Amino acid sequence: MLERVGQEANEAELYKVASDFLALFAGNHDEELLRRRIELGRELHTTEVSLEQLVTTYALLLGHCYDELGTALPSAERELQRLKYGGTSLLFDLGLLLLGYEGEVVRQIQMLSEADVLTGLLSRRKFEEELEETLEFARRTKRELSLCWIALDNFKLVNDVYGYTIGDIVLRAVADFLLEALPGNHVIARIGGDEFGILLMDTGPDEALAKAQGLCQGIAKLKIRPLGDEGIFITSSIGVASFPHHGQALVDLMCAAEVAQVAAKRKGGDRAQLIEMVDRVTNPTVVHERILLLQEALRSEGAIVPFYQPIVDLETGKPVGYEVLTRVKRGENFLPAGLFVEAAEQSGLMKDIGRIVIEQAMREKTNSWAKDMLFFINFSMREVENKETPSFLADLFNRYGIRPEEIVAEITEREAVRDMNAVHVFARELTELGVRLAIDDFGSGFSSFLYLRYFDCYFAKIEGSLVREITRSGRTRLIVENMARLLQRLSIEVVAEFVESREAAEILRRAGIRYGQGYYLGKPVRNP
């Protein structure tokens, strides 16, 4: 409490306050005791020290005593940490109940929720409070701090194979390792089922990343043997974000660290990831702003609309269809999907946005310029996994008199691989409707070839980064040409994306690729 007003903690003061608190237990409410409470209150800029403040002070003293014992008995330090929280809880409840402060008991129970019972670390709620206070201090003093977000890899498998009791032992082992690996004033908490948070004061991004990498290696080396000789080995994914570099507010910094952690896990885990090494569109502040923009657009008529980019026959130069692209109107401008797709996926708004665009595109499919043209429509994983999507499309076809064979459903290779069964069901139901299928971003990953095994695709769109390189790299050109030959032998029509020059279009045409899409061939427009 004294530290909160910028003073050095004074043990004598703490002992005196603890003595006052014990006097209250004995029913001593004399004037001298009240005077001392008022004096202490003046130091803390309050009228009188409340019972809750005395409880907080007593907790500080009790914690200090246990810490002293931990220094004298290092072998029992972990057990003392758990006793500290348990003993404090028991004394608070007993003392307050004796005094009849039932309301205070409720508040103290809330206060005691600052400790995670299983590991003895701070709880998430308390961790966020500590982080908020430290952020404010860092702002005033212009200092750096870093946040590490740790998630254990495949921890669910430990629970499924060995049971929750063994899982708890693993969590305690990781918590003990973190306490040993980070001595001093570092704040360590359990912030989720298998997640831990670490606050590193006076630590910039590079130093924090180096520490996180060390923790990652240390967790991987832990030998946890709750079942005798059979050891359990665990790895972790750690995200790192720093103030002021990656966020100014509590929510931004925590979001940045978690985004980095998710990125580390997607790369296979057992690694640490700094947020600035992640794609810029995952910046938490930017994502938050774009979520608000999307929510506002969903409430506004005509704010979310389809644009159409032509897909051209490279021999004739004439369009054979259009890819339906989403645009969000802001003022007089239309924002492309690339600016907000990450926010839409994170916020769960992609489904609503997709439905608005698809229905409007089906309505506009009846216009003269769209007659007999193919409409290529991208389906997000949320739409693929949603069992209502095929019936939604069937209803639109009936309502607007659309021929299903003029609609091409693009399945994005990088997303779809997450749930192959859901994609298989989706593909089968759309094929039964008469809709044609296309693999988007073909060549961006190995699962492209799995798709060729499982799905009867009509089109494959070669990944744009490969097409961009064909005028500069002979190796890339050879890859694209051979991919095209493979697809053609499977009777799959090839579409090259990101055709941005006449030279690229000519190379693709000579390679036997029939269709192209890109700014050289036609930009996205609202009304072709």
N, C-alpha and C positions, 0 to 999 in steps of 0.2 A: 504494500500500500504506500509505504514511504517512497519507494522507487517511482511510483506513478507521479509524484510531485517533484521528481528530479533530485531526490536526496538519497544518500547512501543508506541502505538498510542498517538499522541499529538494533543489535540483538537485545540490549537492555530495554529499549522501548517495546520490543516485541514481547519480552518476558512480562513486562508490566501490564501490557494489554491482555496477555493470556491470563494473568492473575486476576484482572478485573472480570474476565469472562467466567473464570471458575467461581468467583465471588457471586456472580449472578446465579450460578447453579445452586449455590447454598442459600439463595433468597436474600442476599445482601443488596439493598437498594438505597444505601445511605447517601447523604449529600456529597461526601468526599468522592465516592465512586462516580456520581453524576458529574461532578466538577472535572474529574480526569477525562471522562468521556467527551465533555464539551471542549476541553483543551486539545485533545487529539483531533476532534472534529475541526477546530480552527486551522490546524496544520493541514488538514485535508480539504479545506475550503467548504465545509459543511456545518450546519448548525449543531448537530450532535452525532456522535458515532452510533449508528443504528446497530441493532443486534446482528443484522446480516453482515455488516462490516466487521464486527467483532469475530463472527464465525470465520470470515475470510482471513482475518489476521491470525486466528488460532490455527487455521489450516496451514498458513505459511510457516508458523512456528513448528507445528507437528511435522510438516514435510522437512523442515530444517533438521529436526532431531533424527528422523529416519536417514537423511542424507549423511549426518555425522556417523550414525551407526554403520552405514554402508562403507564409509571410509575406513572405519576400524575393522569391519568384517567384510572384506571385498568378496569373499566366496559366497556370501549370502545376499549380495546386492540385489539380484533379481527378485528374490523372495521378499526382501524388504520393500521394494518398489510396490509390489502387489499388496503387502500388508499396509503400506502407507495409505493407499486409497480405501481399502476395506476398513481400517481402523478409524480413519477420518469420517467415513460415512456412518459408522456405528455411533460414534461420539456425538456427531451432529444430531442424528435422529433422537438419541436418548435425551440429550440435554434440552433440545427444543420441545420435545413432547412433555418433559417434566415441567417446563415453564408454560405449557399450554399454547404454544405458538404453532397451531396446526398450519396456518397460512405460511408461516416461515418454513415449516417442514417441506411444504410443496416447493417453495422457491429453492431450498437447499438441495432437494432431490434433483431439481433442474440443474443446479450448479454442479452437483456431483456427476452429472452426465458428461462432464468434461473428460472423464477417464474411460478408456476401453477396458472392460472387465477382463477379457480374455488375455490381452497382451500387456496390460499396464501402461500402454502408450496413451497419448491424448486421443479424445474422440474427434470426429470430424467437426462437430459444432465448436468445440474449444479451439481446434486447429484454425478454423476460419476466423475466430475472434483474435487469436494471436497474430495471424497473418494480417488482419485489418489494422491492428495496432502497430505492427512493425512497418507496414506500408506507410502509415501516417508519419511515423518517426523517420522513415527513409526519405519521404517527400520533404520534410522540414530540414533535414540535415544533408540532403542531396547525396545520399549514399545508395549503393547498389544492394540488391538482394535477389536471390534465386529460389525457385520452387522446383522440386523434383516430385514427379508423380510416378509411383512405382506400381505396376500390376504384375502379379505372378502369372507366368505362362501356363496354360492348360491346367490350372488348379482344379477345375471341375473334375478332371480325370482322376485326381488324387482322391477326392471325395467319393467318386463313383466306384473306384477300385478298392480303396482301403476303408472307407467310411469317414464320417464327420469327426470322430474322435481323433483319428490320425491326422485329418486335415487341420484340426485345432493345434496339434503338436507342431505341425509344419509352420503354421502361422506364428506360433510363439517362438520357434527357432529363428525365423526371419526377423521378428521384432527384436530378439536378443542380439542378433548379429548387427542390426542397424544401431542399437544402443552402444555396442562395443566399437563399431567402425566409426561412429561419429560422436566422440566424447566432447564435453564442453557444453556450450549454450545453444546447440542446434535444437530446433523444435521438430519432434518426430511424432507422427500420429498414424493411427489406422483410420483411413477415410472411406473404406468400403469393405466388402466381404473379403476380397483378396488384394486390396489396394492400400498403399501406404503413402503418406505425404511427408516431405522433409523441407523445412525452411532453412535456408542458408543465408545468414546475414553477412554483409560486406563481401559478397561473392558475385562476380560478374559471370557472363555467359560461358566463356571459355573454361574458367576454373570450375564452374558448376558442372559442365559437361564432363570434364576430366574426373571429378569426384563421382559423378553418376556412373561413368564407365567402370571405375574401381568397384563401386557397389555391385554393379551388374556381374562383374567377374567374381566377387566375393560370394554372392548368393549362389552362383553356379557351382562353386566349390564346396558348399555346405554338405556335410555328411550327416544326414538325419536318419537315425536307425531306431525307430520306435518298436520295430519287430525283430530285434536282434541283429543278425548278420545282414538281413535284407535292407539295403539302404534306399532311401527315397531322395531323388535328385530333382531339383527345381531350378528353373531359370526365370528371368524377369525381363519386362520391357519398361524402360524408364523414359519419361518425357521431361524435358527441362525448359523452363521459361524464366526470364529475368526481368526485374524492374530496374530502370524504366524502359528497357529496350522493347519488350514484347507485350506490355500492358501497363496501364496506369491504375486501374481499379481492380478490386479483389476478384470480381467475376471474370474479368478479362484475363488476368494472370492465371487463374485456375483453369480456365477454358484453354488457354494456350498450352499449358503443361499437359493437360489431358489429351488435346489434339496431337501433340508431339508423341505422347505415349501410345496412342492408337496407331500412329504412323510407324512407330518402332515395332509394334506387334504385327502389323500388316507385312512388314519386311521379314518376318520369320521369328521375331522375338529374340531374347538373349542379347539385347543391345540397348544403348542409350541414344536418344534423339533430341537434338536442339530444335526448337520450334522454327527458327529462321531457316533451317535446312529443309523444312517442309514447304510445299508449294504455297505461294503467297496468298492464294485464295482462301487458305485455311486460317488466315489471321483472324483471331477471335473478335476483335473490335469491328473489323470489316464485315465478318459474317453476321454479327448481331445487327449492324445497321441495315444489311440487306434483308434480313428476316423481317424487320419492321417495314421495309419498303414493300416486300411481297405481301405482307398482311394487309397493308393499306391498299395495294393494287387489287387484292381479292375482294375488297369491299367496294371498289369503284367500278362502275360500268365502263367497259371498253378499255380498261387499263392493261389487260392481258390479251394479246392478239397473235394470230399466226402470221409469219412471213414465209415466203416461198422462194427457195433457191433452185434454179433449173438443173436438171440432170440431162446432159446433152449427148446425142449420138456423135461420136468423134469423126465419123465419116461424112455425115451430112451437115453437122453443125446445128441441127434442129433439136429442140427439147423433146424428150419422151416422157418426162414427168417432173415432179418437184418434190424436194424434201421440205416437209413442214417443220418450221423452226419457231420457237417461242420467243416473243419479245414483250418486254414490260415498258409501258409508256410512262415517261417521267417528264413533265412539262411538254416541250415540243419534240423531245428526243425519244428514241426507242432503244432500250438497253438490250444487248444480246444475251442469250442464255448463259454463255460462259462466265458472265459476271455474277450470276446468282444461283447457278445450279448447285453449288456446294451448300449454300444457305438453305435452298429448297429441300435438299435431301436431309440435312441435319435437323430441320424444323418439322419435317413430315408434311410439308406443303406441296410436295411434288405431285401427289395424286390429284389434289384439287386443281392445280395449275394445268396439269396434263389434260384433265377432263374438259376444262374450258376451251383449251386450244384445239383439242381433237373435235369437239362438237362444232366449233365455229368452222373448222376446216371442212368437215362433212357438209355443212350448210353451204359453204362457198364452192364445194366440188360441183355443184349444179350450175355454176357460172359458165359462160361460153368458153372462156380461155382455158378452163379445166376439163372440158369435155374430152373423153378418151385418154386423158393423161393419167399417169400413175402418180399416186401420192405416197411418198415414203414417210413413215411416222416412227419416231424413236419411242420406245417404251422403257421407262425406268424400271429398276428392280422392284420397286413398290407396286407398280402397275402389273408387272409380270407375276408377282406373288399374290396379287389380289384376285381371288377367284371370280369376282364380279366383272372383271374387265372384258372377257369374251361376250357376255350377255349385254354389256353396255354398248359394245361395238355393233352387235346384231341389231339392237334396238335402233341405233343411229342409221344403219343401212336401210332398215325398213322405213323409218320416218322420212328420210331424204331421198329414197330411191337410188341408193348407191350400189354399184356392182362390186362385190367383195374382191373380185380378181384385179381391180384397179387400185387396191390398197396393198402396200408393202409394209410389213411390220419389221422394223429393225431391232435386232437383239444385240445389245452392246456386249461384246465378248468379255471385257474386263469385269463387268458387273455380274453377268449371268452365271459365271462359274461358281459364284458363292452358293447357289442352290440349284444344282443341275436338275433335280427332280421337278422343282417348280417350273423351270424353263421348259422341261419336256412336256409337262401337262399343258402349259400355255401354248406351246408350239402346236401340239396336236389339236387343241380346240380351235385355234385360229385356222389351221389347215382345213379342218372340217367345215368351217364357215366359208372357205374359199379364198381366204386371205393368203397372199404370197409372203414368204419369209426371206429375210436378208440378215446376214451376219455383218454387223458394223465393226469397224476397227480391226478387220482381218489382218493378222500378222503381228498384232501387238502382244501376243502371248501364246503359250503352247496350247491353251484350251481351244484356240481357233480350230485346230485339227481334230479335237474331240467333237466339236460341233459338226464337222463334216461326217463323222461316223454316225451321230445320233439324229441329225435333223435333215429333212429333205428341203434344202434351201434353194431358192430360185436365184437370189443375188448374193454376192459377197462384195463388200466395200473395202478396198485395200486401205490400210491405215495411212492417214495423211502425212505423217512424218517421213514415211518411206518414199511417198510420191514426191515430196519436196526435194529429196536428195538425189533423184535420178539424173538431174542435169549436172550434178557436181561429183557424184561418186559412182564409178564403174561397178563397184561391188554391190551397192544398193540397187543399181539398175538391173544387174543380173538376178538379184533376189526377187525383184518385182516381176521380171519377165518369167521366171520359173514358177512363181506363185500363180501367175496368170495362166500358164500352160496347165498346171495341176487342176485349177478350178475349171478350165474349159473342158478338160478331159472328163470331169465329173458332171458336165452339162450345166454348170453354174455360170450365170452371166456375171461379168466383172465390172465393177464401177470403181474408178480411181478418184479418190477425194483430194482436195487441196491442189487442183490443177491451176497454177498461177502464172503460167507463161505459155507462149506459142511453142517454144522448144519442147517443154514438158508434154504438151498435148500431142505433138508430132511423135515423140519417142513412144508414148503410150499407144498411139494408133498403130505404129509399125510393129509393136509387140503383140498386136492382136486384141488389145483391150478395147471393147466396143463403146463403153460409156465413161463419161467424165463429169466431175463436179468441182467447181472452184471459182474464184473471183475472175480468172481469165475468161471463163465460159459464161459467167453470169452471177451477179451479186444477189443476196436475198432482198426481196422487195415485198411491199404489202399487197399490191395488186399488179400481177404480171401483165 
